Amino acid sequence: MIKARVHVGLKAGVLDPAGKAVEHSLHALGFAGVRGVRTAKSFELVLEETDAVKARAAVEAMCQQLLANTVIETYRIDLEG
């Protein structure tokens, strides 16, 4: 079995209203030194596959088809096992 972690975030230049809201809230809480917050999401998948090349290809397809909106998001795949 192989565990995959997929980290998805907005591409540079894409506005991040949720990140801006978090930054504003942090400032309101007294964390004035925060300059820029970008939000991201992550997925942890456990695959029955034992071949790392096949596992990466499968997760890549998952990202392209569902996990990431590749028009505005980038993703990184980390495998272990």
Order of alpha helices (4+ residues) and beta strands (2+ residues): beta-alpha-beta-alpha-beta
